[in-house]
Amino acid sequence: MKKRHLFIMGFIAVVSMSFCQSAFAKDRVVFGGGPAGGTFQVVANAIQVYKPIKAAAEFKVQAQSSAGSVENLRKTNDGKQQMSVVYSGHVYLGRNGLMKNDTKKYEDVLAVAWLYGAPAQLIIRSGSGIKSTKDLVGKKVGVGNAGSGAFANCELFFNHMGVWDKIERNAMGYNDAAQAFGNNQLDAFWLFTAFPSGAVIMAAQTNDIELVNLDADATASGFYKKYPYFSKLTIPANTYKGADYDSPSFQDSALWVAHSDVSADVVYQMLSLIYTDEGLAHMKAQKKTFKDMAIATGADGIVTPFHPGAEKFWKEKGSLK
C-alpha cells in the first residue's frame, strides 16, 4: 500500500509539473535574419535583444542567421522559422508560384510590417551619353554579387528592358564595382541598397557621376504593372557629390513576415512593443537604414496578405483600412 501511495503521489507530481510547464511555456519564435553583418541579420538581432521583447512572458525570440530572403521565405513557409525578413518581391512571387525555377506556392508566409526600402541606383559618368538603361548596350556594367538580391533585381529589370544579354556583365560587390568604375574598368554600376551608399560616395570622389532616371524606364516599359511590389521613390538632390538634382527611381521593400500558424496575439504583442517611441528609437539606433520605420509607414506598399495579428494592429493604428 505504501509503495502504491508513493507511486500515485509521484505520478500526480509529474502531471502537475508538466501542467505547470505547459501552462507557462513561452512560444518559441525563431526569427530568420541573413548573413552576418547584413541588414536582415541586424533586424533579427535588434528585435531579439530589445528589453521589452526579452521580458515578454508569452514568447521568446531567437535570431537565426540565414542565406537571406529566399531561404527565409522557404523556411518560414515550412515552419522552420516562425518569423523572418523577406523582400516583398519574393513574398509576392513565392505566393503566386512565380519564383525562378520554382513553381511552388508559398502561401503560409504572411506580412507583418514594412521595414525599409531598398532602392535601385544606376551610376554612370557625367558626359557618357547614357540617358536610359537601354543605352547600356555594349557597355561594361557592374551588376552586383552573384546570388545577391541586387544581382537578382538587376537581372529582372535589365531583362525586362531587353539589355541583360547585350551588356558585358561584371558580377561584383558594390565597393569593388566603385573601384573598378574609378579605374575606368566599368562604364556603369548597379546598386540595390539604401542611400547614401558608401560605394557611390567613393565613386564620386574620383569621377563626376550621374544617376540614371530608372523610374522613367520603369514607367514607360510597364515594369510596375508586371511587378506591382516595386514602388516609386526619389533619391534627393545632393545625396551624392555632383548629383545636384532629384533622381527618380524604384524600390523593393524588406518585410517582417510570419508563418500563418504563429499566434495572432504574439504578432500583435510584438508589434505593440516595437512600434512605440522607445521601440522605434531602439531599431533606428541599430542602423540608419531603419530611419523610416514608423506607424505611418508600417503597412505601406504591401501587396500580399497580412497576418491576422498584424492586420488587427495596423487597423487599430489607422494605417490599414
Phi, psi and omega in degrees: 000319181297318180296320180295320179297316179296321179297315181296317180296319179295319179297316179298320180297318180295315179298318180296317178297318180297320179296316181297317181296318181289326182292329184249008181294141177270145171293129179271123181244100174279120186251109182285125178254247181197199177297151179304133179090347181275163184294324178303316182290328176299320178301307183299315180296317183297320179290321180298319188271352181297125190305314178298328175293315180296329183276352183298135183278338189267340184210161177227124182265134177235111178291138182229124178288157180204179178283345178130208194301310185293317177299319179297319177303311184291317181290325177292317179299325180278354180082008177283335171233134181278330177220161182196172167254127181219141175295141179306321180299318180289325176298315181294308182297318180296318181297328183261009178068033186247013178295149181298124180058030182205107183265002179297145178259118182266081190265356180263010177259114185242146184288140174249312181196152169281134182253307180195161179262145175244099186274148175282140177221130178238113188259132178226170175274145174300138179081008182285340183086359179277113181248341183216161175304326181295339180281000180279352182307127180083000183265160175268121188229131171280125189244012180094164179295137175302133180090352182273165175296325178299313180297314182299317181286330174294314178300317180298309185289316181293325174295317178300324180275355176079024183239353186305317182270007182244009177242163173269101187279136176234107181277112182200161178290168186298313183294320177296321179295318179298321179293316178296321176298318179294333179267013180062027176268349176229147175270337183198159170215148187254140173227153173224080188201168180295152177249154357286141178267134178300327181293320179289322175301318178298314181297325182288345177284333186250347181219154167280117187251162171223160174248133179285140177285091184284333178296321179298317177296315183295318181293311183295332185265358181077021183297318182293325179291323181282325183233080190290354179279349174277142179232156181283151169202172179232131172276116189296153175305143177068017170296325178234148179305127177090339180266080187267038181216154173292138181240102180293140180210200176218163182219151164265170182234141172274126183247146166275124182234165179216153174290149184297336181277351177296137182305135177299326179295320180295314179299314180299315181294319180296317177297321181294334179274320182284321184267056168241170177303318182290319181295317180292323177297321177299313181297315183291335177287339180283324181195138182296340179304334184270017186299335183262003176296128182192164174304319185293334184254354189299334180249010185290144167063018181264120186250009178240163186298146176274153169293143182305323178294323178287320179300316178299315182297309185291328176292320177297326181278352181081010181271351183219133181272000000 
